[in-house]
Amino acid sequence: MIVPLLIWTTIASAVSFVLYAIDKRCAVRQRRRIPESTLLTVDLLFGYPGGFFAQRFIRHKNRKRTYQIRFWLIVSAHVAAYAFFGIRALR
């Protein structure tokens, strides 16, 4: 079960990173942007590692406080789920 989850996380993270990069490019060129809800939904679907790296490397969405709160709530939910299911798997 862990291998499919790792594959899915890798794919979702790559998609998330690319979406952040596209949104950053649109922001710089003053074009139509990708909605924040779309970025956060991809992050919620296990793409948060890609979102995190995009925020750090291309410096996008890393200063907007409301966005950061929602992003870190998503990351926290994933960490809590990993802890819960990891503990249950050890029993």
Secondary structure as UniProt FT lines:
FT   HELIX           2..28
FT   TURN            29..30
FT   HELIX           36..42
FT   HELIX           43..47
FT   HELIX           48..57
FT   HELIX           65..90
//
